[in-house]
Amino acid sequence: MSKTIRMLNKDDYPQYEAMETGIEFDYIAHIFDRLATGDNHLYGLFLDGRLVSVGGYSIYAGSYAMLGRLRSDLRFKGNGFSTEVVSYILNEVFKLNGIRWVGANTQEHNTSAQRVLEKVGLNPYITLHGALTKDTAALESGAEPWQPVTSLQRKKDWLNQAYIRTGDIFPYECYYPFPASAELFQDEAIKQWSFYENDDKTRFVITKYDQKKYHYLHAVYPWHDLTSQPGLWETIASDYRKLLQQTDDETYIWMDLTKEEAQTLPASHQFELPSPWILYGKEN
């Protein structure tokens, strides 16, 4: 029995299509070409030339790698192939120049994936809901929206205070939070993010556009008092209305919330709170 692991390319798609993963609507199948090129990489474990397990990674901000896209042929389940693939990918990523951290996200109920990540040495960092809504009325107080921050230096000062000094988890994109470092905050990205601060300059919020199938206004607020700050949700709602005018497809507000933060939402809130994700990771 011959077993090999190698990087996949677009010509491997028929092999991927032949796998029995049990996933009815698999997004990987629709974007296979994109996931096998550029900053995205897919690897496959082949058994006697047959693809039986897949995993991959993507690079963010030049210093962070996120593992994922784990798929296995159910006919070969229980042989440890997923762990082999992830271990191989992890070693390959740590060979790259400049990578300071490698992580992976898995849903809280996916205990099999959690076992794989723990076997390869990744540790749990935080559990987050990717909370979605189109209606923030239950959280609004009638206060005026916060003032925009236009100075790049002021934006960097806020990020340094709230994230870089503390190393707290920063939601870099929808689905992709990372432990903060200076490398995570490149000037070009910061310029594209909208910052707002309250009148007494003790709080700020970031809004930024993202698209993962749907359109999102990704709101980032680094404190736990998100239900008691006048003007916070008016600020987010205002930017959401602006985004709605620019999109013609499903559009949501996305905010990453811990379980504790989700429990502080008022009973009348309109957030969808899907199964939370656990962020695993390891420093290089």
N, C-alpha and C positions, 0 to 999 in steps of 0.2 A: 504494500500500500504506500503510494507516494503522496507526501504532503508538502505543499509549498505556500508561501505567503508573498505576495508582490503587489505593487501599485497597479490599480486598474486604469484602463483607458476606455475611450468611447466604443472601441471594438468589442469590449467585454459585455456590452449591454445584453445581447441574446442570452449569455450565461446568467446574468442577473435576473432577467425576465423568467428564466426557467426555474428559479428557486421557489420553493413553497414556503413563504414566510407567514402565511395566515393573515396578512394585512390586505384588506380589500381595496382600499384607496391609498396607495403608497406614493407619497410625493416624490420620493427618490426616483422612481421610474420615470416621472415626467420631466425631471431636470438632471438626469444622469450625466449628460454631456457637460453641464456646468459644474457638477460636483467632482468631475474628474479632471478639471483644468484650473489654471490660475492659482488663487490662494486656497482653493479647495482641493482636497486629496482623498481618494478612496483606495482602500486596500482590500484584498480578498484572500481568503484561505481556500486553496484548491486541494481536493482529495482525488487522486488519480485523474487530474485534469478537470475536475468538476467543481464549480464554485459552490461552496457550502456555507460560508460565513463572510460578512462584510462589515467594515467599519471605516471611519474617516476622521479628518480634522480640517479645521479652517483657522486661519491666522487673523487676529484682530489687533489693530494699533501696533503692528510689528513686533510685539513682545508677548502676546497672549495667544495660546492655542486652545481651541475647544474641540474635544473629542465628541464623536456622536455617529449618527446614522448606522447604528448597530442593527444588523439583520442577519438572521440565521435560517437555514433551511430546516424546517421542522422535522424532516425525515432523519436528520443527524443530530437532533437535540440530545443533550446530556453527555456529550463527548468533550466538553471544555473548549470547543473551538472559538467561542466568543471571547473567552479570557485570553486565548492565545493571540487572537487578532488584536485585541486592545493592548496587550502587553507589547506586542511588536510595534504597533503604532506609537505608543508612548515612548519607546526607546528611540524610534526614528525622529520624533519631534524634539526630544531633548538633545539630539545631535545638531539641530539647527542653531545658527548664530542668533543671539539676541533674545531667545525665548526665556522669559523669567518665570512663567507660570503656565501650567497645563490643567485644564479642568473638563468637567462634563456635567450635563444636566440630566436628571432622570425624574420621572414623576414619582410621587411618594408611594403609590401603590405598586410600582414596578420593582419588587424586591429582587427579582432575578438579575436585573441590570445593576442594582445596588451591590449585590454580591460580587459581580464581575469587577466593578470599579474598586471595591475595597480589596479584592484579591491582588490588583495591580498597584496598590499603594496609595490610591487617592482617598482623601478624607473629606467628610461632610463639612461644609462651611455655613450654609444658611438654607432655610426653606422659605419659598416665596410663592404667593399666588400671582399669576399674571392676570390682574383684575381688569375687567373690561366694562365700559359703560358708554351710553350715548346721552345720559341724562344725569346731571349733577345737582339738580334743583334741591334735593334733600339735604345737601351739604352747604348750600349757599346761604349767606346771612343778609344779603342786601348791601354789603359794603362795596366800596369802590375797588376795582382791580388794582393790583400792585403796580409799581412803577418799573418800566423796562430798564435794564442795565445795558448800556451801550459800550462801556469801556472794557476792552479786552483784559486789561490788568485787573479791573474790579472782578470780572468773571473768574480770573485765575486765583485771585485772593479768596473768593468764596470756595472754590474747589479745593484749594490748599487747606483752608480751615476745616471744611466739612468732611473731606475724603482723604487727601494725601497724608495729612498728619496722623490721621486715625487708622488708615488702611482699611476703612469700612468698605463694604460691597457697593459698587457703583453700577447701576443698570446701564451699561454701555449701549445696548440695543435691546429691543424686545427679544426675550428668550436668552439674552447673553449678558448676565451680570458678572463682574470681575472684581477681585480685591484691588482697591485703588492704589495707583502709584503715579508718579509724574509722567511716566511713559504712556499712560493711558490717555492723557489729555493733550492731544496735539492742537496747536493753534488753529489750524484750518477747521478742525471739527468744532472747537469751542466757538469760533466765529459764526458757525451755522446754527448753533443752539441758541434759543431765546432764554434769557435770564430775567427774572423779575424779583424785586425785593420790596418788603413792606415799608411803611412810612418810618418806623423807628430803626430800620436797617438791622433787625435782629433775625430775620428769616429771609430765605430766598427759595425760589422754585425754578426749575428748568423745564422747558417744553421743547420737544424736538420731533421731527417727522421720521416715521419709519414705515416700511411696508414689508409684511410677511403674509402674502396672499391678500390680506385686507390692508387698508390704510389706517395708520395709527398716529394719534397725537400722544407721544410718549411723555408722560409727566413724571418728573423726578423731584422728590421732596425729602430731604435727609433727616427730618425730625419725626417723632411719633405723635405729635399733637395736630395731626392733619384734619381733625374734625372741629378744632377750636380756634383756628386762625382766620379772623375776618378778612375777606378779600381773596383768600387763597383760591377757592373754587370758582369765584367770579373770574379770576385771572385765567385759570385753566379753561373755563367754559368759553371765554372770549376768543382764545386761540383756537379752540375746537371749532367754533363757528366759522372762523376764517378758513380753516382747513376744509371744512365742508363745502365751501364755495369753490374750492380748487379740485375737488375729487368728484367722480361720478360713479363710485362703487361703494361697497360697505366701508364705513369709516367709524372708528371708535377712539375713545380715550383709553389708554393703557397706563396703569400704574402698578408697579411691583409692590406688593404688600406682604408683610409677615403675617402669620396667623394671628398674632396679638393685635396688629394694626387692623386687620379685617374685622376682628371682634369689636372694635371701637366704632365701626360704622353704624349710623342710625338704622333703626328697624326698617325705615322706609327707603333705604338706599336702593339704587338701581344697578349696582355692580353685579356682573357675573363673576363668580369665584370658582373657576374650574379647579380640578385636583392640583394641589401645589407641586412645585418642582423643588428638588433638592440639588443644590450646587455642590459638587465635589471638586477637589482640586489638590494640587501639589506644586510647591515652588521648585524651581530648577536650582 
